Amino acid sequence: MNPEQFQQTLADHGITLSAEQMQQFADYYQLLVETNEHVNLTRITEKNEVYLKHFYDSITGAFAEPRLASEKLTLCDIGAGAGFPSLPLKIAFPQLKVTIVDSLNKRIAFLEDLVVKLGLTDVTLIHDRAETFSAKNSPYREKFDVVTARAVARLSVLSELCLPAAKVGGEFIAYKASAAPEELQQGGTAIKQLGGKVQKTVTLTLPGTDEERNIIVIDKVKATPNKYPRRPGLPSKKPIQ
């Protein structure tokens, strides 16, 4: 997917990108590739692949939750890595107020440079582990309209890292590949215990490929019990069964 195809395919979905926004994506790509030479941000570096599998893929969250495109939502991206999906969403929908949490300082440093280069506002970058970011005494606990995560961990683990940050009445949006139905089945108990309820799964295929993507939208229907998230490392070692 080249930049022109990226712009046109999004337009086909009702998402119009200006010349300025397209330049922001071009600058994003440039800095990503330059930084990736000395900091491991992504294994995908070929331009058309980045536009498809990082930029376009990130924005598909708005296909599942159209409010991302129009409302002034607070969005928290857990384990964003090189900024996916939150920063492509922010470029496409500048009204979003974005908080990014990542445990690796080198990635946060890259994101700081990126936010300055792209001239983005209302982006907060936090160097922290997900388990401590939304722990019971954290100011960020149950504060966000939308919490996103993309390819961080399986859903039973991811729910414990993400749902505590979503406000009651908010949502957790998990970006998943073809194993989503299996992960949903295994993660059902965890989602319920953490205050979530699966609203829907939107399945799509990346244009020009046979790669399946599943966007799982989970409503936060009640407060997360104080004991979650557990201490760092425990959610992945002993997922809620």
ABEGO torsion letter per residue (X at the ends): XBAAAAAAAAAAAGBBBBAAAAAAAAAAAAAAAAAAAABBABABABAAAAAAAAAAAAAAAAAABAAAAABBBBBBBBGAEAGOAAAAAAAABAABBBBBBBABAAAAAAAAAAAAAAGBBGBBBBBBBAAAAABAABAABGABABBBBBGABBAAAAAAAAAAABBBGBBBBBBBBAAAAAAAAAAAAAAAAAGBBBABBBBBBBBGBABBBBBBBBBBABBBBAAOBBBBGAAAABBBX
